[in-house]
Amino acid sequence: MFNDFKPVLKILLRFVILYVVMVLAYQFYLNEFKNTGLDPVSAWVAEQAAFVQQSLGYATQIVPGKPEQETDWFYVSGRYVSRMVEGCNAISVMVLFLAFIFAFYQGIRTFVFAALGFIFLHLINVLRIAGLNILLVEWPQYSKIGHDYLFPAIIYGSVVLLWLIWIKFFALKDSDNETA
């Protein structure tokens, strides 16, 4: 009976191990920047979001917060509209994505898909942050629904879409051919 579940258990174990290792590695990274302001990856993402906003005609500055706050502020069109914190960089979402993709390991195409998916999620996240800031400038009355529901749905929906693509077109491709 155990043999029937062995493939599923292997995938589940691989996912859990990869996820825990990547989360711990990311936490070690974050610990290096404790009380020094926003970590470099988050600051880089904020700069890219500011660039997108500038490109769309929204004058944007990034104003550093106090180092112990570990945050930067978006000053958009003459007012402070939001702040960038570590959680906004979507690394934790990308870790979840990568753990799932590598749990269904398929050789070199796993690395290619993971890299392309990582880049895609990064771009979606930058657009998500810029979109949220623009929403906060243009329609501040929708800030709660935008921040709490709409924009998280965009990033998590993108992850689910990539997972479905991975499973449908890559991870189960060989097993589909074997049953035919």
N, C-alpha and C positions, 0 to 999 in steps of 0.2 A: 504494500500500500504506500509506503514511504517513497518508493521509486516513482509513483505517479505524480507526486508533488515536487520531486527533486528539481526539475527545471524552473519551476516557479520560485521555489525556495532559494535557488542559486541567484536568480535575478533580484529577488527581494534582499538577500544578504549583500550582494554587490552594491545595490542602491544605498542601503543603510551605511555600509562601510565608506563608500565614496562620499556620501553626504556628510557624515560625521568628520571625516578627514578634511574635507574642503571647508566646512564650517570652522573647525579648529584652526586651520591655517589662516583663514580670514580673520578670526578673532585675534590671533597672534599679530597679524598685520595691524589691526586696529589698536591693539595695546601699545604699539610703537608710537602712536600719535596721540595718546591720552593726554588731555589738558594742553594740547599745543595748537588748538584750532581745528578746523575741518581737515580731515585726512586728504592726501594728495589726489586720490581717485575721485572722491566726491567733489573736490575743488575743480578738477578737470572737467567733470560732467557739468558742473555749474557754468563754467566758462563756455562750454559748447552750447548749452541752453541759452545763455546770454547772447551768443553769436547768432543763433537762430532768431531770437527775438529782435535783435538789431536788424537782421536781414529782412524781417517782416515789418519794419518801421516802428518798432517799440524801443525807444531809447532806454538802454539797460546798463546798470552798473552793479557790480557785485561788491558789497560792503562787508568786510570781515567782522564777525562778532568777537566777543572776548574769547581768548584761548580756551578757558575752562568751559565755555558754552558749546564748543565744537560745532559751530554753525556759521554760515555766511548768509547775508540777506540780499535778496533781489530788490533793487531800487529800479522800478520800471515806470516810465512815463511820469516821473516826478513824485513818486511815492513808494514807500516800502509795501510790497504786496505779499511776499512769502519769504521763507527762509529755507536754505539748503542744509540738510542734516545728512548724516551717514546713510540712513535708510533710503534716501532718495536716489542713491547711485545704482540701485537695482542689482547689486552684486549678490545679495542673498537670493534673489529670484533666479539669477543666472546660475548660482550654485545648484539650486534645485533642478533647473533645466539640465545642467551637465551631468548631475548624478543619475538622472533618469536616462539620458542618452547613452551614457557609458554602462548603465546596468544592462542594456540591450546591445552590448558590444558587437560590432560587425566589421572588425578590421580597420583598415585605413579610412574607409568612408565614414566611420564614427568620428574620427578626428576632423575630417573635412566638414561634415555636417555640424559638429560641435562648434568649430571655428566660425562658420558662416552664421549659425544660429546665434552665437555670442555677439557677433557684429550686428546682426539684425536686431537683437534685443537691446543692445546699446543705443542704436539709432532710434528705435521706438521709444526708449526711455528719455532720451534727450528731447525728442518731439513732445513727449508726454509732459515733461517739466515746462517746456516753453509754452505748450498749450494751456497748461494750468495757470501759468503766470498771466497769459493773455486773457484767459477767462476771469481771473481775479481783477484785472484792470477794466475790462469791458462790461462784465456782468458779475459784480461782486456778490450779488444776492444769491448766486448759484455756487458760492465757494464751498459750502459743506458737501453738497451732492457731487460737485466736481472732484474735490479732494478725496472724499471718503468712498465714493462709488464709481463714478465714471472713469477717472484716470487710473485707479487700480485695476479696473476691469480691462483696460487697454493693455497693460503690461502682462497681467495674468492670462488674459485671453490670447495674447501673442505666444506665451509659453505653451499653453494647451494646443494651439494651432500647430506649433512646431513639433510637439510630442506626437500629435496625430499624423503629421506628415512623416515623421521618423518611423513610426510603427507601420503605417500603411505602405509606404514606398521603399523602405530600407530594411527595417528590422525583421519583418515577416516575409520579405520578398523571396528568400531562398526556401522557406518552408512552404510557401504557396506553390512553387514549382515542383517540389517533391511530391505533393499530394495529387498533382494533376496527372 
